[in-house]
Amino acid sequence: MSLRQQDLSRQGARLQVYLDGLTEVAGRADRVVPIENYTKSLMLPIERKSVEPMAARLAPGNVRQMHQSLHHIVADAAWSDDALLSQVRSQVLPAG
């Protein structure tokens, strides 16, 4: 494995740890994939970070269903915002 591949592998593992923390706070198994999709779509190299262009990039063959899934996770989220933000802070802010 090249150094580039190793670096990508480490980055992927760190991203998965982050996503696991988010989905744990979300509370229900049916929210795991939509939260992961939404979070990953925020990192896409697209100009508009709204649901429609993100859905088109994530699922070009099924934009309508992906759009609905992304929109639902953002608009109808039933988790605690405070708990989710606390989880994000615990992973992205420096300790101490």
N, C-alpha and C positions, 0 to 999 in steps of 0.2 A: 504494500500500500504506500502510495506517495505521501509526502508531507502535506500536500494540498488535500488529498483524500482524508488523511488523518485529522486535519484541522476541520474539515467539513463534518466529519463524523462526530468530533467533540462538540461542535456548534449545534449539530442536530440533537445530540444527547442533552445539552444544556437547555435547548428550546423545549424538548419533551418534558424535562423536569419542571420548567416554568408552566407549561400547559397542564401538566398533571396537578399542580398546585391550584390553578384556576378552576379546573373541572372538579376538584375535590370540594371547593367552596360552593360551587354551583349546585351540588347536592343530588342531582339525579343523573342516572346513566344516559338518558336520552338527550342530555345537554352536552355531552362530551364532544361529539363530532362537530356540532354547530359552533361551539366555543372555539375549538381548535381551528376550524375553517375560518371563522371571523378573525381570530388573532393572526393567523398566517396571512390572510388577505390584506391586513393592515401593513404588512411588510412588502407587499408586491410593488414593483417599480411602475406604478400607474399614477397619473396625475390626480385623478379624482378618487378620494377615499370614501365614496358612497357605496351603498349596497349593490346597486345595479352593475357598475363596472367591475366591482370585486367578484360578483357572481359570474359575470361573463368570463373572467380570467380563470376562476376556479373550476368551472364546469361549462365549457363552451357548448357542449352538446345537451345540456340540461339547465339552461340559465334560469328558467322560470322557477323550478323547484329549489335551486340553490339560492336564488333571490329570496324566496319565501322563507327558507331556513335561516338565512342570515338576518333578514328583517325581524323574524320572530325572536331570535336570540337577543337582538338589540332593543326592540320595542316592547317586548312582552316578558322581559326577564323577571323571574319571580324569586331571585336570590337577594340576599342582603348586600346592598351596595357597599356598606361599611366593611363587611367581611371580605368582599372581593377586593376592595381597595387596600385593606390591611394585608391581604395575601400578596398583592402586587408589590406594595412597599417593602414587605419582608424579603422579596427576591431581587428588587432592583436598586434599592438604596444601600449605600455602604453601611456595614455594621459599625456600631459605636457611635 
